[in-house]
Amino acid sequence: MYQVGARKTVPNVRTYVSVDGGMSDNPRPITYGARYSALLANRPQAAADELVTVAGKHCESGDVLLPDVLLPTMQAGDLLVVFATGAYNASMASNYNRLPRPAAVMVRDGQPAVVMVRETVEDLLRQDRLPPQWQKA
């Protein structure tokens, strides 16, 4: 699940909608050309009325999660659920651009369970070290 951010329309080309994740948490579209379906979790009955390309936050030309997909008109703050992203997304996820990996949640019989806790910035920095000679006295 992603939170929708900014929109950018390139006249006569396409409309991009950005989300708060991307190729670091879902590398399958850029790696394998995986195609997904999606809906808005906060407005699941909304009609799909706009052709958009959903892009990630990595500032890479290939960071596209859903190219040219028909979805409801999205606004900042909407929650976009991407379906059937594959069993290996969590194991393929990375900290590319120093982004923390998201939580993983499984649902069984309507009951959610967090199976992987969301990383924090502190988790990312835990292994970093500044050599003593570079530290200010």
C-alpha positions in Angstrom: 0.0 0.0 0.0 1.3 3.4 -0.9 0.3 7.0 0.0 -0.3 9.2 -3.0 1.9 12.3 -3.2 2.2 14.8 -6.1 0.7 14.8 -9.6 2.4 16.0 -12.7 0.7 16.3 -16.1 2.8 16.5 -19.2 0.3 17.9 -21.8 -0.4 15.4 -24.7 1.9 12.8 -23.1 0.7 11.5 -19.7 -0.2 12.2 -16.1 2.2 11.0 -13.4 1.1 10.3 -9.9 3.8 9.8 -7.3 3.7 7.5 -4.3 5.8 7.1 -1.2 7.7 4.0 -2.3 8.9 2.6 -5.6 11.6 0.5 -7.0 13.3 -0.1 -3.6 10.2 -1.9 -2.2 8.9 -3.2 -5.5 11.7 -3.9 -7.9 9.6 -6.3 -10.1 8.3 -3.7 -12.6 11.7 -2.4 -13.5 13.4 -5.8 -13.3 10.9 -8.1 -14.9 8.3 -5.8 -16.5 5.7 -7.0 -14.0 2.2 -5.5 -14.4 -0.2 -5.0 -11.6 -3.7 -3.9 -10.8 -4.6 -1.4 -8.0 -7.4 0.4 -6.3 -7.8 3.2 -3.7 -8.1 1.8 -0.2 -9.8 4.9 1.1 -12.2 5.0 -1.9 -12.5 1.4 -3.1 -15.8 2.0 -5.0 -14.5 5.1 -6.9 -14.8 4.8 -10.6 -11.6 4.4 -12.6 -11.8 7.6 -14.7 -8.2 8.6 -15.4 -5.3 7.1 -17.3 -2.1 7.7 -15.2 1.3 6.4 -14.7 2.2 5.7 -11.0 5.8 6.5 -10.3 8.0 6.0 -7.3 10.1 8.4 -5.3 13.5 7.5 -6.5 14.1 10.1 -9.3 14.9 7.3 -11.8 13.3 7.1 -15.2 12.6 3.4 -14.6 10.9 3.9 -11.2 7.4 3.2 -12.5 5.1 0.9 -10.6 2.0 1.1 -12.8 2.5 2.4 -16.4 -0.6 3.8 -18.2 -3.2 2.3 -15.8 -6.9 3.4 -15.5 -7.6 4.5 -11.9 -9.8 6.9 -10.0 -8.6 10.4 -10.0 -6.2 10.4 -7.2 -5.2 13.2 -4.8 -2.4 13.6 -2.3 -3.0 11.5 0.8 -5.1 8.8 -1.0 -4.0 5.2 -0.2 -3.2 3.1 -3.3 -3.2 -0.7 -2.9 -1.3 -2.7 -5.5 -2.4 -6.3 -5.8 -0.5 -9.5 -6.2 3.0 -8.0 -6.2 4.6 -11.4 -5.7 6.0 -13.5 -2.9 9.6 -12.3 -3.4 9.1 -8.5 -3.1 10.2 -8.4 0.6 13.3 -10.5 -0.1 14.1 -8.4 -3.2 13.5 -5.0 -1.5 16.5 -2.8 -0.8 17.5 0.4 0.8 18.2 2.1 -2.5 18.6 5.9 -2.0 18.7 5.1 1.7 15.0 4.5 2.0 13.8 2.3 4.9 11.9 -0.8 3.8 8.1 -0.9 4.5 6.4 -3.3 6.8 4.9 -6.5 5.5 1.4 -7.5 6.5 -0.3 -10.8 5.8 -4.1 -11.2 6.0 -5.8 -14.5 6.7 -9.6 -14.8 7.2 -9.8 -11.1 7.3 -7.3 -10.8 10.1 -4.1 -8.8 9.5 -0.7 -9.7 11.0 2.5 -7.7 10.7 5.1 -10.2 9.7 8.0 -7.7 9.0 8.3 -4.5 11.0 8.8 -1.2 9.0 12.5 -0.1 9.1 13.4 3.2 10.6 16.1 5.7 9.7 17.9 4.6 12.8 17.9 1.0 11.4 19.5 2.3 8.3 22.2 4.2 10.2 22.9 1.5 12.8 25.8 0.1 10.8 27.4 3.4 9.7 30.6 4.5 11.2 32.6 7.8 10.9 36.3 7.2 11.2 37.7 8.8 14.4 40.2 10.9 12.4 37.2 12.5 10.6 35.3 13.4 13.7 35.4 16.9 15.1 37.2 17.3 18.3 
